[in-house]
Amino acid sequence: MLSIYFGEKENVMHGPSWFKFNYNPEWFKDELVQQMIEDIDKSKVVSNQLIQSEVLGPIPPERLSGGVQTLISAYGRPDLVFNATSCGENCAKWLLKIGEVKDITVNLRYFMPFNDMEPFKIKILNNDTIVTNMDEYTDVALDYI
């Protein structure tokens, strides 16, 4: 399940910085990782060290967008808490998809909408509640942002 903590929190990893020094090249063999890269960065995984970008041409994984780096980090290391504030709204559906297969926790410091993705299941750690739709999510999120 996807768990979110809104606002400042200690021991939270900055996705792009953590990714740069700690990602596992084997993660790029995973179909979900490849789908996230294709959807968000419009790029294709050629090998675990080479990404073909429509915009930039051939790039190493370290040149992927901060949002994709954060998603991959949260997926690869669900035991850590990542700051998903660097993720744009286009990452919302992927956070939910990751949460369907792994228990992950992210920190958000802005209101990330999950429009048109209902029903969903998100645990809000600030008040230990589970929300299943945008109305519930909005009511809780706005209390903490």
N, CA, C and O atoms as CSV, one atom per row, in Angstrom:
chain,resi,resn,atom,element,x,y,z
A,1,MET,N,N,0.832,-1.178,0.000
A,1,MET,CA,C,0.000,0.000,0.000
A,1,MET,C,C,0.880,1.246,0.000
A,1,MET,O,O,1.979,1.248,0.555
A,2,LEU,N,N,0.383,2.287,-0.623
A,2,LEU,CA,C,1.057,3.581,-0.604
A,2,LEU,C,C,0.715,4.294,0.696
A,2,LEU,O,O,-0.459,4.473,1.021
A,3,SER,N,N,1.734,4.699,1.433
A,3,SER,CA,C,1.564,5.509,2.636
A,3,SER,C,C,2.224,6.854,2.389
A,3,SER,O,O,3.310,6.936,1.816
A,4,ILE,N,N,1.540,7.918,2.836
A,4,ILE,CA,C,2.046,9.280,2.638
A,4,ILE,C,C,2.128,9.990,3.979
A,4,ILE,O,O,1.210,9.915,4.796
A,5,TYR,N,N,3.245,10.680,4.193
A,5,TYR,CA,C,3.377,11.594,5.319
A,5,TYR,C,C,3.502,12.988,4.731
A,5,TYR,O,O,4.422,13.256,3.957
A,6,PHE,N,N,2.577,13.882,5.093
A,6,PHE,CA,C,2.598,15.256,4.587
A,6,PHE,C,C,3.407,16.161,5.507
A,6,PHE,O,O,3.338,16.034,6.729
A,7,GLY,N,N,4.171,17.073,4.919
A,7,GLY,CA,C,4.938,18.049,5.675
A,7,GLY,C,C,6.343,17.572,5.976
A,7,GLY,O,O,6.798,16.550,5.461
A,8,GLU,N,N,7.024,18.338,6.823
A,8,GLU,CA,C,8.414,18.032,7.172
A,8,GLU,C,C,8.497,16.730,7.959
A,8,GLU,O,O,7.661,16.459,8.821
A,9,LYS,N,N,9.505,15.934,7.655
A,9,LYS,CA,C,9.734,14.663,8.342
A,9,LYS,C,C,11.231,14.377,8.332
A,9,LYS,O,O,11.926,14.694,7.367
A,10,GLU,N,N,11.715,13.781,9.401
A,10,GLU,CA,C,13.132,13.427,9.484
A,10,GLU,C,C,13.397,12.088,8.804
A,10,GLU,O,O,12.482,11.291,8.594
A,11,ASN,N,N,14.651,11.857,8.465
A,11,ASN,CA,C,15.104,10.600,7.858
A,11,ASN,C,C,14.408,10.292,6.540
A,11,ASN,O,O,14.034,9.150,6.272
A,12,VAL,N,N,14.243,11.318,5.728
A,12,VAL,CA,C,13.626,11.175,4.412
A,12,VAL,C,C,14.711,11.354,3.360
A,12,VAL,O,O,15.516,12.282,3.433
A,13,MET,N,N,14.723,10.465,2.394
A,13,MET,CA,C,15.729,10.506,1.338
A,13,MET,C,C,15.283,11.412,0.192
A,13,MET,O,O,14.123,11.388,-0.221
A,14,HIS,N,N,16.218,12.207,-0.311
A,14,HIS,CA,C,15.971,12.980,-1.531
A,14,HIS,C,C,16.209,12.022,-2.687
A,14,HIS,O,O,17.338,11.592,-2.920
A,15,GLY,N,N,15.145,11.687,-3.410
A,15,GLY,CA,C,15.200,10.654,-4.438
A,15,GLY,C,C,16.349,10.779,-5.424
A,15,GLY,O,O,17.141,9.846,-5.557
A,16,PRO,N,N,16.463,11.920,-6.129
A,16,PRO,CA,C,17.531,12.034,-7.123
A,16,PRO,C,C,18.941,11.898,-6.532
A,16,PRO,O,O,19.807,11.278,-7.149
A,17,SER,N,N,19.176,12.461,-5.363
A,17,SER,CA,C,20.506,12.352,-4.746
A,17,SER,C,C,20.794,10.915,-4.331
A,17,SER,O,O,21.887,10.400,-4.568
A,18,TRP,N,N,19.813,10.274,-3.712
A,18,TRP,CA,C,19.996,8.892,-3.282
A,18,TRP,C,C,20.215,7.987,-4.496
A,18,TRP,O,O,21.109,7.140,-4.491
A,19,PHE,N,N,19.405,8.168,-5.525
A,19,PHE,CA,C,19.481,7.354,-6.736
A,19,PHE,C,C,20.870,7.416,-7.364
A,19,PHE,O,O,21.440,6.395,-7.748
A,20,LYS,N,N,21.396,8.617,-7.459
A,20,LYS,CA,C,22.685,8.840,-8.135
A,20,LYS,C,C,23.790,7.928,-7.608
A,20,LYS,O,O,24.630,7.455,-8.373
A,21,PHE,N,N,23.783,7.686,-6.306
A,21,PHE,CA,C,24.871,6.921,-5.696
A,21,PHE,C,C,24.487,5.498,-5.280
A,21,PHE,O,O,25.352,4.715,-4.886
A,22,ASN,N,N,23.200,5.161,-5.365
A,22,ASN,CA,C,22.774,3.891,-4.783
A,22,ASN,C,C,21.907,2.995,-5.660
A,22,ASN,O,O,21.583,1.880,-5.252
A,23,TYR,N,N,21.523,3.444,-6.844
A,23,TYR,CA,C,20.606,2.610,-7.627
A,23,TYR,C,C,21.280,1.299,-8.020
A,23,TYR,O,O,22.503,1.214,-8.131
A,24,ASN,N,N,20.457,0.295,-8.224
A,24,ASN,CA,C,20.937,-1.019,-8.633
A,24,ASN,C,C,20.653,-1.186,-10.124
A,24,ASN,O,O,19.490,-1.139,-10.526
A,25,PRO,N,N,21.668,-1.378,-10.950
A,25,PRO,CA,C,21.442,-1.528,-12.391
A,25,PRO,C,C,20.448,-2.635,-12.744
A,25,PRO,O,O,19.796,-2.574,-13.787
A,26,GLU,N,N,20.332,-3.632,-11.892
A,26,GLU,CA,C,19.392,-4.734,-12.137
A,26,GLU,C,C,17.941,-4.256,-12.139
A,26,GLU,O,O,17.081,-4.895,-12.745
A,27,TRP,N,N,17.664,-3.137,-11.466
A,27,TRP,CA,C,16.290,-2.618,-11.414
A,27,TRP,C,C,15.738,-2.327,-12.808
A,27,TRP,O,O,14.526,-2.377,-13.018
A,28,PHE,N,N,16.615,-2.024,-13.757
A,28,PHE,CA,C,16.158,-1.634,-15.090
A,28,PHE,C,C,15.661,-2.814,-15.918
A,28,PHE,O,O,15.127,-2.622,-17.010
A,29,LYS,N,N,15.831,-4.022,-15.413
A,29,LYS,CA,C,15.276,-5.207,-16.071
A,29,LYS,C,C,13.798,-5.388,-15.730
A,29,LYS,O,O,13.095,-6.151,-16.393
A,30,ASP,N,N,13.331,-4.694,-14.708
A,30,ASP,CA,C,11.957,-4.829,-14.232
A,30,ASP,C,C,10.982,-4.123,-15.179
A,30,ASP,O,O,11.212,-2.981,-15.578
A,31,GLU,N,N,9.905,-4.804,-15.528
A,31,GLU,CA,C,8.932,-4.256,-16.475
A,31,GLU,C,C,8.271,-2.975,-15.961
A,31,GLU,O,O,8.058,-2.040,-16.733
A,32,LEU,N,N,7.947,-2.923,-14.669
A,32,LEU,CA,C,7.315,-1.722,-14.122
A,32,LEU,C,C,8.257,-0.522,-14.216
A,32,LEU,O,O,7.821,0.580,-14.547
A,33,VAL,N,N,9.524,-0.722,-13.932
A,33,VAL,CA,C,10.519,0.353,-14.047
A,33,VAL,C,C,10.582,0.844,-15.491
A,33,VAL,O,O,10.598,2.051,-15.735
A,34,GLN,N,N,10.618,-0.070,-16.435
A,34,GLN,CA,C,10.663,0.306,-17.851
A,34,GLN,C,C,9.413,1.080,-18.264
A,34,GLN,O,O,9.503,2.039,-19.030
A,35,GLN,N,N,8.251,0.670,-17.764
A,35,GLN,CA,C,7.002,1.367,-18.080
A,35,GLN,C,C,7.004,2.790,-17.523
A,35,GLN,O,O,6.555,3.722,-18.190
A,36,MET,N,N,7.510,2.956,-16.301
A,36,MET,CA,C,7.568,4.293,-15.703
A,36,MET,C,C,8.466,5.208,-16.527
A,36,MET,O,O,8.115,6.359,-16.783
A,37,ILE,N,N,9.615,4.703,-16.940
A,37,ILE,CA,C,10.563,5.495,-17.731
A,37,ILE,C,C,9.945,5.885,-19.072
A,37,ILE,O,O,10.080,7.026,-19.513
A,38,GLU,N,N,9.270,4.941,-19.715
A,38,GLU,CA,C,8.637,5.234,-21.007
A,38,GLU,C,C,7.527,6.264,-20.861
A,38,GLU,O,O,7.414,7.177,-21.678
A,39,ASP,N,N,6.707,6.121,-19.825
A,39,ASP,CA,C,5.568,7.015,-19.643
A,39,ASP,C,C,5.992,8.423,-19.235
A,39,ASP,O,O,5.522,9.399,-19.820
A,40,ILE,N,N,6.845,8.540,-18.272
A,40,ILE,CA,C,7.179,9.854,-17.714
A,40,ILE,C,C,8.269,10.566,-18.506
A,40,ILE,O,O,8.135,11.748,-18.823
A,41,ASP,N,N,9.332,9.862,-18.823
A,41,ASP,CA,C,10.462,10.505,-19.511
A,41,ASP,C,C,10.468,10.277,-21.018
A,41,ASP,O,O,11.356,10.765,-21.717
A,42,LYS,N,N,9.482,9.541,-21.519
A,42,LYS,CA,C,9.415,9.257,-22.967
A,42,LYS,C,C,10.739,8.668,-23.448
A,42,LYS,O,O,11.259,9.042,-24.499
A,43,SER,N,N,11.266,7.747,-22.660
A,43,SER,CA,C,12.558,7.127,-22.940
A,43,SER,C,C,12.429,5.614,-22.836
A,43,SER,O,O,11.502,5.099,-22.212
A,44,LYS,N,N,13.360,4.919,-23.448
A,44,LYS,CA,C,13.323,3.457,-23.478
A,44,LYS,C,C,14.619,2.896,-22.899
A,44,LYS,O,O,15.714,3.375,-23.196
A,45,VAL,N,N,14.466,1.875,-22.069
A,45,VAL,CA,C,15.629,1.201,-21.496
A,45,VAL,C,C,16.245,0.307,-22.566
A,45,VAL,O,O,15.595,-0.602,-23.083
A,46,VAL,N,N,17.508,0.575,-22.892
A,46,VAL,CA,C,18.250,-0.242,-23.852
A,46,VAL,C,C,19.010,-1.330,-23.092
A,46,VAL,O,O,19.017,-2.496,-23.488
A,47,SER,N,N,19.645,-0.924,-21.997
A,47,SER,CA,C,20.342,-1.860,-21.112
A,47,SER,C,C,20.322,-1.246,-19.718
A,47,SER,O,O,19.794,-0.151,-19.521
A,48,ASN,N,N,20.899,-1.958,-18.755
A,48,ASN,CA,C,20.861,-1.425,-17.391
A,48,ASN,C,C,21.751,-0.201,-17.191
A,48,ASN,O,O,21.748,0.380,-16.105
A,49,GLN,N,N,22.501,0.199,-18.194
A,49,GLN,CA,C,23.328,1.403,-18.107
A,49,GLN,C,C,23.058,2.389,-19.247
A,49,GLN,O,O,23.748,3.401,-19.370
A,50,LEU,N,N,22.055,2.093,-20.079
A,50,LEU,CA,C,21.791,2.950,-21.233
A,50,LEU,C,C,20.295,3.141,-21.434
A,50,LEU,O,O,19.534,2.180,-21.555
A,51,ILE,N,N,19.897,4.404,-21.466
A,51,ILE,CA,C,18.514,4.797,-21.712
A,51,ILE,C,C,18.501,5.608,-23.000
A,51,ILE,O,O,19.341,6.487,-23.190
A,52,GLN,N,N,17.557,5.321,-23.878
A,52,GLN,CA,C,17.420,6.095,-25.119
A,52,GLN,C,C,16.294,7.106,-24.927
A,52,GLN,O,O,15.122,6.738,-24.842
A,53,SER,N,N,16.665,8.381,-24.859
A,53,SER,CA,C,15.715,9.465,-24.648
A,53,SER,C,C,15.330,10.098,-25.979
A,53,SER,O,O,16.186,10.345,-26.828
A,54,GLU,N,N,14.022,10.363,-26.157
A,54,GLU,CA,C,13.564,11.053,-27.368
A,54,GLU,C,C,14.180,12.441,-27.474
A,54,GLU,O,O,14.454,12.924,-28.572
A,55,VAL,N,N,14.394,13.076,-26.339
A,55,VAL,CA,C,14.877,14.456,-26.308
A,55,VAL,C,C,16.398,14.536,-26.237
A,55,VAL,O,O,17.017,15.308,-26.969
A,56,LEU,N,N,16.998,13.741,-25.358
A,56,LEU,CA,C,18.436,13.860,-25.081
A,56,LEU,C,C,19.303,12.854,-25.825
A,56,LEU,O,O,20.528,12.978,-25.818
A,57,GLY,N,N,18.698,11.869,-26.462
A,57,GLY,CA,C,19.477,10.811,-27.101
A,57,GLY,C,C,19.884,9.779,-26.068
A,57,GLY,O,O,19.171,9.589,-25.082
A,58,PRO,N,N,21.021,9.099,-26.267
A,58,PRO,CA,C,21.452,8.084,-25.303
A,58,PRO,C,C,21.961,8.740,-24.013
A,58,PRO,O,O,22.801,9.639,-24.048
A,59,ILE,N,N,21.435,8.272,-22.880
A,59,ILE,CA,C,21.817,8.836,-21.579
A,59,ILE,C,C,22.028,7.705,-20.572
A,59,ILE,O,O,21.492,6.610,-20.739
A,60,PRO,N,N,22.816,7.978,-19.524
A,60,PRO,CA,C,22.927,7.015,-18.428
A,60,PRO,C,C,21.711,7.176,-17.502
A,60,PRO,O,O,21.025,8.196,-17.575
A,61,PRO,N,N,21.435,6.209,-16.649
A,61,PRO,CA,C,20.298,6.314,-15.728
A,61,PRO,C,C,20.328,7.567,-14.855
A,61,PRO,O,O,19.277,8.074,-14.461
A,62,GLU,N,N,21.515,8.064,-14.554
A,62,GLU,CA,C,21.629,9.263,-13.702
A,62,GLU,C,C,21.025,10.505,-14.348
A,62,GLU,O,O,20.807,11.503,-13.661
A,63,ARG,N,N,20.751,10.471,-15.647
A,63,ARG,CA,C,20.188,11.630,-16.347
A,63,ARG,C,C,18.667,11.555,-16.480
A,63,ARG,O,O,18.055,12.441,-17.076
A,64,LEU,N,N,18.053,10.506,-15.931
A,64,LEU,CA,C,16.593,10.436,-15.923
A,64,LEU,C,C,16.046,11.576,-15.071
A,64,LEU,O,O,16.776,12.160,-14.271
A,65,SER,N,N,14.780,11.891,-15.239
A,65,SER,CA,C,14.175,12.974,-14.464
A,65,SER,C,C,14.170,12.629,-12.975
A,65,SER,O,O,14.207,11.460,-12.592
A,66,GLY,N,N,14.125,13.669,-12.152
A,66,GLY,CA,C,14.087,13.475,-10.703
A,66,GLY,C,C,12.877,12.681,-10.256
A,66,GLY,O,O,12.962,11.895,-9.312
A,67,GLY,N,N,11.747,12.880,-10.929
A,67,GLY,CA,C,10.542,12.134,-10.578
A,67,GLY,C,C,10.706,10.646,-10.808
A,67,GLY,O,O,10.365,9.840,-9.943
A,68,VAL,N,N,11.228,10.275,-11.972
A,68,VAL,CA,C,11.445,8.858,-12.281
A,68,VAL,C,C,12.494,8.265,-11.342
A,68,VAL,O,O,12.342,7.133,-10.882
A,69,GLN,N,N,13.544,9.008,-11.057
A,69,GLN,CA,C,14.566,8.510,-10.134
A,69,GLN,C,C,13.962,8.232,-8.756
A,69,GLN,O,O,14.291,7.232,-8.118
A,70,THR,N,N,13.082,9.115,-8.304
A,70,THR,CA,C,12.439,8.927,-7.004
A,70,THR,C,C,11.524,7.711,-7.021
A,70,THR,O,O,11.533,6.917,-6.080
A,71,LEU,N,N,10.732,7.556,-8.085
A,71,LEU,CA,C,9.848,6.392,-8.196
A,71,LEU,C,C,10.642,5.088,-8.195
A,71,LEU,O,O,10.296,4.146,-7.483
A,72,ILE,N,N,11.698,5.039,-8.989
A,72,ILE,CA,C,12.520,3.827,-9.066
A,72,ILE,C,C,13.154,3.532,-7.708
A,72,ILE,O,O,13.226,2.376,-7.292
A,73,SER,N,N,13.609,4.571,-7.023
A,73,SER,CA,C,14.220,4.392,-5.705
A,73,SER,C,C,13.211,3.839,-4.701
A,73,SER,O,O,13.521,2.915,-3.949
A,74,ALA,N,N,12.005,4.407,-4.690
A,74,ALA,CA,C,10.967,3.938,-3.765
A,74,ALA,C,C,10.573,2.496,-4.068
A,74,ALA,O,O,10.311,1.713,-3.155
A,75,TYR,N,N,10.532,2.154,-5.336
A,75,TYR,CA,C,10.187,0.794,-5.760
A,75,TYR,C,C,11.311,-0.190,-5.422
A,75,TYR,O,O,11.054,-1.302,-4.960
A,76,GLY,N,N,12.536,0.223,-5.652
A,76,GLY,CA,C,13.684,-0.644,-5.397
A,76,GLY,C,C,14.036,-0.788,-3.932
A,76,GLY,O,O,14.561,-1.819,-3.513
A,77,ARG,N,N,13.749,0.244,-3.151
A,77,ARG,CA,C,14.066,0.234,-1.716
A,77,ARG,C,C,12.840,0.658,-0.909
A,77,ARG,O,O,12.813,1.756,-0.352
A,78,PRO,N,N,11.833,-0.200,-0.844
A,78,PRO,CA,C,10.607,0.166,-0.125
A,78,PRO,C,C,10.802,0.322,1.381
A,78,PRO,O,O,9.904,0.801,2.073
A,79,ASP,N,N,11.950,-0.071,1.888
A,79,ASP,CA,C,12.249,0.075,3.309
A,79,ASP,C,C,12.653,1.502,3.670
A,79,ASP,O,O,12.722,1.842,4.851
A,80,LEU,N,N,12.922,2.339,2.668
A,80,LEU,CA,C,13.309,3.731,2.903
A,80,LEU,C,C,12.138,4.659,2.603
A,80,LEU,O,O,11.225,4.300,1.860
A,81,VAL,N,N,12.174,5.848,3.183
A,81,VAL,CA,C,11.153,6.867,2.919
A,81,VAL,C,C,11.768,7.902,1.990
A,81,VAL,O,O,12.821,8.468,2.283
A,82,PHE,N,N,11.094,8.145,0.860
A,82,PHE,CA,C,11.590,9.101,-0.124
A,82,PHE,C,C,10.685,10.314,-0.192
A,82,PHE,O,O,9.463,10.210,-0.081
A,83,ASN,N,N,11.315,11.476,-0.378
A,83,ASN,CA,C,10.575,12.716,-0.568
A,83,ASN,C,C,10.063,12.729,-2.004
A,83,ASN,O,O,10.848,12.856,-2.943
A,84,ALA,N,N,8.759,12.598,-2.175
A,84,ALA,CA,C,8.162,12.560,-3.508
A,84,ALA,C,C,7.767,13.951,-3.991
A,84,ALA,O,O,7.064,14.081,-4.993
A,85,THR,N,N,8.208,14.979,-3.298
A,85,THR,CA,C,7.906,16.346,-3.718
A,85,THR,C,C,8.564,16.657,-5.051
A,85,THR,O,O,8.088,17.520,-5.790
A,86,SER,N,N,9.654,15.964,-5.370
A,86,SER,CA,C,10.299,16.168,-6.672
A,86,SER,C,C,9.532,15.477,-7.796
A,86,SER,O,O,9.861,15.644,-8.970
A,87,CYS,N,N,8.528,14.715,-7.442
A,87,CYS,CA,C,7.690,14.045,-8.441
A,87,CYS,C,C,6.571,14.987,-8.879
A,87,CYS,O,O,5.904,15.600,-8.046
A,88,GLY,N,N,6.375,15.094,-10.164
A,88,GLY,CA,C,5.259,15.879,-10.669
A,88,GLY,C,C,3.967,15.088,-10.590
A,88,GLY,O,O,3.955,13.930,-10.171
A,89,GLU,N,N,2.877,15.727,-10.998
A,89,GLU,CA,C,1.574,15.073,-10.965
A,89,GLU,C,C,1.535,13.839,-11.859
A,89,GLU,O,O,0.729,12.936,-11.634
A,90,ASN,N,N,2.405,13.794,-12.878
A,90,ASN,CA,C,2.437,12.631,-13.769
A,90,ASN,C,C,2.986,11.380,-13.076
A,90,ASN,O,O,2.945,10.290,-13.646
A,91,CYS,N,N,3.489,11.529,-11.876
A,91,CYS,CA,C,4.001,10.382,-11.119
A,91,CYS,C,C,2.939,9.772,-10.205
A,91,CYS,O,O,3.145,8.685,-9.665
A,92,ALA,N,N,1.814,10.453,-10.025
A,92,ALA,CA,C,0.801,10.001,-9.065
A,92,ALA,C,C,0.318,8.587,-9.351
A,92,ALA,O,O,0.260,7.752,-8.448
A,93,LYS,N,N,-0.028,8.316,-10.603
A,93,LYS,CA,C,-0.543,6.973,-10.914
A,93,LYS,C,C,0.508,5.900,-10.665
A,93,LYS,O,O,0.175,4.766,-10.320
A,94,TRP,N,N,1.772,6.258,-10.838
A,94,TRP,CA,C,2.843,5.286,-10.626
A,94,TRP,C,C,3.071,5.018,-9.147
A,94,TRP,O,O,3.406,3.896,-8.767
A,95,LEU,N,N,2.895,6.030,-8.308
A,95,LEU,CA,C,2.972,5.790,-6.867
A,95,LEU,C,C,1.894,4.796,-6.450
A,95,LEU,O,O,2.148,3.894,-5.651
A,96,LEU,N,N,0.682,4.966,-6.998
A,96,LEU,CA,C,-0.397,4.028,-6.686
A,96,LEU,C,C,-0.085,2.627,-7.204
A,96,LEU,O,O,-0.337,1.638,-6.515
A,97,LYS,N,N,0.465,2.540,-8.420
A,97,LYS,CA,C,0.802,1.221,-8.983
A,97,LYS,C,C,1.879,0.527,-8.159
A,97,LYS,O,O,1.797,-0.677,-7.914
A,98,ILE,N,N,2.886,1.280,-7.734
A,98,ILE,CA,C,3.919,0.691,-6.876
A,98,ILE,C,C,3.275,0.212,-5.578
A,98,ILE,O,O,3.583,-0.874,-5.086
A,99,GLY,N,N,2.376,1.036,-5.025
A,99,GLY,CA,C,1.688,0.684,-3.787
A,99,GLY,C,C,0.801,-0.546,-3.897
A,99,GLY,O,O,0.447,-1.145,-2.882
A,100,GLU,N,N,0.441,-0.927,-5.110
A,100,GLU,CA,C,-0.346,-2.148,-5.309
A,100,GLU,C,C,0.511,-3.403,-5.174
A,100,GLU,O,O,-0.005,-4.480,-4.875
A,101,VAL,N,N,1.810,-3.268,-5.394
A,101,VAL,CA,C,2.683,-4.447,-5.346
A,101,VAL,C,C,3.677,-4.431,-4.178
A,101,VAL,O,O,4.234,-5.468,-3.818
A,102,LYS,N,N,3.896,-3.250,-3.593
A,102,LYS,CA,C,4.824,-3.133,-2.466
A,102,LYS,C,C,4.289,-2.096,-1.488
A,102,LYS,O,O,3.579,-1.169,-1.877
A,103,ASP,N,N,4.633,-2.260,-0.228
A,103,ASP,CA,C,4.321,-1.238,0.769
A,103,ASP,C,C,5.426,-0.196,0.721
A,103,ASP,O,O,6.577,-0.483,1.047
A,104,ILE,N,N,5.064,1.025,0.307
A,104,ILE,CA,C,6.046,2.111,0.249
A,104,ILE,C,C,5.523,3.307,1.028
A,104,ILE,O,O,4.317,3.497,1.182
A,105,THR,N,N,6.462,4.103,1.513
A,105,THR,CA,C,6.123,5.340,2.210
A,105,THR,C,C,6.850,6.482,1.529
A,105,THR,O,O,8.051,6.409,1.272
A,106,VAL,N,N,6.101,7.544,1.238
A,106,VAL,CA,C,6.699,8.746,0.666
A,106,VAL,C,C,6.306,9.950,1.501
A,106,VAL,O,O,5.303,9.941,2.213
A,107,ASN,N,N,7.111,10.969,1.395
A,107,ASN,CA,C,6.864,12.249,2.038
A,107,ASN,C,C,6.455,13.233,0.952
A,107,ASN,O,O,7.110,13.325,-0.086
A,108,LEU,N,N,5.372,13.967,1.190
A,108,LEU,CA,C,4.924,14.988,0.242
A,108,LEU,C,C,4.809,16.322,0.954
A,108,LEU,O,O,4.346,16.400,2.092
A,109,ARG,N,N,5.238,17.371,0.265
A,109,ARG,CA,C,5.140,18.720,0.820
A,109,ARG,C,C,4.293,19.611,-0.067
A,109,ARG,O,O,4.333,20.837,0.040
A,110,TYR,N,N,3.521,18.976,-0.953
A,110,TYR,CA,C,2.536,19.689,-1.765
A,110,TYR,C,C,1.367,18.750,-2.006
A,110,TYR,O,O,1.462,17.548,-1.758
A,111,PHE,N,N,0.272,19.300,-2.486
A,111,PHE,CA,C,-0.925,18.508,-2.750
A,111,PHE,C,C,-0.792,17.835,-4.106
A,111,PHE,O,O,-0.976,18.474,-5.141
A,112,MET,N,N,-0.476,16.554,-4.103
A,112,MET,CA,C,-0.387,15.784,-5.341
A,112,MET,C,C,-1.769,15.197,-5.610
A,112,MET,O,O,-2.245,14.368,-4.834
A,113,PRO,N,N,-2.417,15.611,-6.695
A,113,PRO,CA,C,-3.751,15.072,-6.972
A,113,PRO,C,C,-3.704,13.650,-7.530
A,113,PRO,O,O,-2.795,13.281,-8.273
A,114,PHE,N,N,-4.701,12.877,-7.153
A,114,PHE,CA,C,-4.886,11.526,-7.670
A,114,PHE,C,C,-6.225,11.466,-8.401
A,114,PHE,O,O,-6.993,10.516,-8.246
A,115,ASN,N,N,-6.489,12.500,-9.202
A,115,ASN,CA,C,-7.749,12.597,-9.941
A,115,ASN,C,C,-7.889,11.452,-10.929
A,115,ASN,O,O,-6.907,10.992,-11.511
A,116,ASP,N,N,-9.117,11.001,-11.108
A,116,ASP,CA,C,-9.452,9.952,-12.079
A,116,ASP,C,C,-8.717,8.646,-11.819
A,116,ASP,O,O,-8.531,7.851,-12.740
A,117,MET,N,N,-8.301,8.411,-10.596
A,117,MET,CA,C,-7.603,7.169,-10.255
A,117,MET,C,C,-8.366,6.389,-9.184
A,117,MET,O,O,-7.867,5.400,-8.646
A,118,GLU,N,N,-9.566,6.843,-8.888
A,118,GLU,CA,C,-10.368,6.206,-7.851
A,118,GLU,C,C,-10.983,4.913,-8.380
A,118,GLU,O,O,-11.185,4.788,-9.588
A,119,PRO,N,N,-11.282,3.958,-7.521
A,119,PRO,CA,C,-10.942,3.999,-6.097
A,119,PRO,C,C,-9.464,3.669,-5.897
A,119,PRO,O,O,-8.867,2.942,-6.691
A,120,PHE,N,N,-8.899,4.197,-4.853
A,120,PHE,CA,C,-7.523,3.888,-4.487
A,120,PHE,C,C,-7.473,3.647,-2.994
A,120,PHE,O,O,-8.462,3.833,-2.284
A,121,LYS,N,N,-6.325,3.238,-2.535
A,121,LYS,CA,C,-6.138,2.993,-1.108
A,121,LYS,C,C,-4.810,3.615,-0.711
A,121,LYS,O,O,-3.743,3.119,-1.074
A,122,ILE,N,N,-4.888,4.709,0.039
A,122,ILE,CA,C,-3.695,5.421,0.497
A,122,ILE,C,C,-3.791,5.592,2.008
A,122,ILE,O,O,-4.819,6.022,2.530
A,123,LYS,N,N,-2.724,5.257,2.695
A,123,LYS,CA,C,-2.684,5.479,4.140
A,123,LYS,C,C,-2.006,6.816,4.394
A,123,LYS,O,O,-0.891,7.058,3.930
A,124,ILE,N,N,-2.685,7.678,5.133
A,124,ILE,CA,C,-2.115,8.970,5.525
A,124,ILE,C,C,-1.531,8.790,6.923
A,124,ILE,O,O,-2.263,8.571,7.888
A,125,LEU,N,N,-0.223,8.884,7.020
A,125,LEU,CA,C,0.459,8.593,8.280
A,125,LEU,C,C,0.289,9.692,9.324
A,125,LEU,O,O,0.402,9.428,10.521
A,126,ASN,N,N,0.019,10.917,8.887
A,126,ASN,CA,C,-0.124,12.018,9.842
A,126,ASN,C,C,-1.219,11.733,10.870
A,126,ASN,O,O,-1.078,12.062,12.047
A,127,ASN,N,N,-2.318,11.113,10.409
A,127,ASN,CA,C,-3.419,10.822,11.326
A,127,ASN,C,C,-3.838,9.348,11.292
A,127,ASN,O,O,-4.875,8.975,11.840
A,128,ASP,N,N,-3.024,8.526,10.646
A,128,ASP,CA,C,-3.233,7.076,10.616
A,128,ASP,C,C,-4.611,6.689,10.061
A,128,ASP,O,O,-5.317,5.867,10.645
A,129,THR,N,N,-4.979,7.292,8.931
A,129,THR,CA,C,-6.245,6.954,8.286
A,129,THR,C,C,-5.986,6.445,6.874
A,129,THR,O,O,-4.956,6.741,6.269
A,130,ILE,N,N,-6.932,5.680,6.367
A,130,ILE,CA,C,-6.874,5.202,4.993
A,130,ILE,C,C,-7.954,5.924,4.205
A,130,ILE,O,O,-9.121,5.950,4.595
A,131,VAL,N,N,-7.538,6.512,3.081
A,131,VAL,CA,C,-8.484,7.219,2.213
A,131,VAL,C,C,-8.632,6.433,0.915
A,131,VAL,O,O,-7.701,5.766,0.463
A,132,THR,N,N,-9.836,6.527,0.321
A,132,THR,CA,C,-10.120,5.724,-0.871
A,132,THR,C,C,-10.631,6.541,-2.049
A,132,THR,O,O,-10.896,5.998,-3.121
A,133,ASN,N,N,-10.770,7.858,-1.843
A,133,ASN,CA,C,-11.230,8.706,-2.951
A,133,ASN,C,C,-10.675,10.116,-2.776
A,133,ASN,O,O,-10.098,10.450,-1.742
A,134,MET,N,N,-10.863,10.931,-3.805
A,134,MET,CA,C,-10.278,12.284,-3.797
A,134,MET,C,C,-10.867,13.170,-2.710
A,134,MET,O,O,-10.149,13.985,-2.131
A,135,ASP,N,N,-12.151,13.032,-2.418
A,135,ASP,CA,C,-12.744,13.862,-1.367
A,135,ASP,C,C,-12.093,13.581,-0.020
A,135,ASP,O,O,-11.711,14.510,0.692
A,136,GLU,N,N,-11.964,12.308,0.330
A,136,GLU,CA,C,-11.326,11.941,1.597
A,136,GLU,C,C,-9.863,12.380,1.610
A,136,GLU,O,O,-9.380,12.941,2.593
A,137,TYR,N,N,-9.178,12.119,0.519
A,137,TYR,CA,C,-7.763,12.483,0.404
A,137,TYR,C,C,-7.573,13.988,0.562
A,137,TYR,O,O,-6.698,14.433,1.305
A,138,THR,N,N,-8.387,14.765,-0.135
A,138,THR,CA,C,-8.283,16.226,-0.083
A,138,THR,C,C,-8.528,16.740,1.326
A,138,THR,O,O,-7.780,17.583,1.822
A,139,ASP,N,N,-9.584,16.230,1.980
A,139,ASP,CA,C,-9.902,16.669,3.345
A,139,ASP,C,C,-8.726,16.458,4.289
A,139,ASP,O,O,-8.407,17.335,5.092
A,140,VAL,N,N,-8.086,15.306,4.197
A,140,VAL,CA,C,-6.973,15.003,5.097
A,140,VAL,C,C,-5.712,15.756,4.680
A,140,VAL,O,O,-5.042,16.354,5.521
A,141,ALA,N,N,-5.389,15.730,3.404
A,141,ALA,CA,C,-4.142,16.343,2.927
A,141,ALA,C,C,-4.075,17.830,3.250
A,141,ALA,O,O,-3.034,18.332,3.675
A,142,LEU,N,N,-5.176,18.527,3.051
A,142,LEU,CA,C,-5.165,19.977,3.264
A,142,LEU,C,C,-4.998,20.357,4.728
A,142,LEU,O,O,-4.647,21.497,5.035
A,143,ASP,N,N,-5.244,19.420,5.631
A,143,ASP,CA,C,-4.991,19.684,7.050
A,143,ASP,C,C,-3.498,19.755,7.361
A,143,ASP,O,O,-3.103,20.356,8.360
A,144,TYR,N,N,-2.665,19.148,6.516
A,144,TYR,CA,C,-1.243,19.007,6.832
A,144,TYR,C,C,-0.300,19.735,5.886
A,144,TYR,O,O,0.902,19.804,6.142
A,145,ILE,N,N,-0.820,20.265,4.817
A,145,ILE,CA,C,0.054,20.940,3.851
A,145,ILE,C,C,0.040,22.433,4.108
A,145,ILE,O,O,0.712,23.187,3.404
